[in-house]
């Protein structure tokens, strides 16, 4: 289906730009008119389908994309724009093809009578349990735009934390990688040169023997080390994923000398951060003297 770029005017006289898929220009114009816009210009984008389908498999949905979508949706709902029109508009204007497709499908499900939270729940890889249940709570309490605003703030804080972690671990990672490359270069090229300097029959220290043996083994069976490293990484991940291994990892990771404090900060953010908007919503129910059964049932106590 061809992709068209458009320029329209809304009811307030503001001009908006975006993209949408349609069979032809007349179908695109009819769809924009049904959304309450006045089409000003519609142009087909050449080879858009190929570019979009190719990028669909390459571009992942980042937390920044989800945060921007949530904040925009909150602002549009607060302005009184119907939910389905908001979803169609944001889906057409999104720069992420996968998010745009998912949002458009959610809009169609909502038009078909499904609740917004249930429609989001069918895309767990994009909208996690906390996101869906917070939206459900906002639907029940009639404050969906406020809940979405708080969710966007939470997503922004999570992105900031991830960026801080990446920045904090970038330099040590570079140093470790560089040190590893230096050691490999010494084992492959430097140690064999020094081995030729030692006379035969001389008694060498134990440490020197170990280094020479490791260098010889690495040069002759380097592929075995690569296979062993891959098996070790996969085995470690599988062990941590098991119940027994997960308990052991949880007991030791906070005691690590350098990364222990970092794990504590990340864990406290992951466990306490997502509950903040939900607690604020329950607090609002208490101030209005409303029954707590609905928000508590809607939350379903999801795991952070």
C-alpha positions, 0 to 999 in steps of 0.5 A: 500500500502506498505511503502519502505525506500530507498537510492538513488544517484542523478545526482551530486553523492550525496546519499539521504534517504527517504520513499515512498509508492509503490505496490512492490519494482519494482514499487518503483525503477521505480518511483525513476528512473523516478524522476532522481535518481539511486536506491541503496537500497530499503527495505520494512518497516513492518506494515508501513501502520498501523503505518502511518494510525494511526498516521495520525489521531493523529499528527497535522501539526505544524507550525514548519513542515510547515516552514521546508517544505517551506524552503526546497522547496525554497532551492530545487527550487533555486538549479534548481530542478523541482517543481514536483520532489521537492514536491515528494521528500519532501512528501516522506521525511516528518515525518508528515504523513498528510503533506506528503500525502497533499504534494504528492497530490499537486504534482499530481495536479501540474503534471496534469496541475494545478498551484501550488498556485491553488493546495495549495488552495485546502488545506486551513487547511494547507495553509492559504489564505496569503500563497496561494496568496503569492505563486501565486504572486511568480509564476507571478513574477518568484521569487517563491523560494524567496517568499517561503524563505520569507514565511519560515522566517515569519513562523519561526517568528510566531513560535517564537512568539507563543513559547514566549507567551507560556513561558510567560503564563506558570508560571501564568497558573501554579500558577492559577491552583495551587491556584484553587486546594488549594481553592477546597481542603479547601472548600471540606476538611478544611471548614467542619472541622472548621464548627464543632468548632462553637457553635450552635446559635452563630452569625457569620460574613457575610463573614464566612457565605458565605464561609460556604454556598459555601462549603456546596453547592460545596460538595453537588452539585459539578456536577452542577458547572461542568455543569455551567462551561462548559456552561459558556465556550461554551456560551462565545466562541459563544458570541465572535464568533458573530459579536456583541460579537466580537466587544465588546471583541475587545474593552475590551481585549486591556484594560485588566490590565495584558494581554492587552499589550500581546494582542497588541503585538500579534495583531500587529504581526498577522496583520503586519507580513504576509504583509511583504513578499508581500510588498517586492515583490511589491517593487521588481516590482517597482524597475524593472519598472514592472506593479503592476496590476499582483501582486495586482490582485494576492494578492486579498487583503486577510485578515491577 
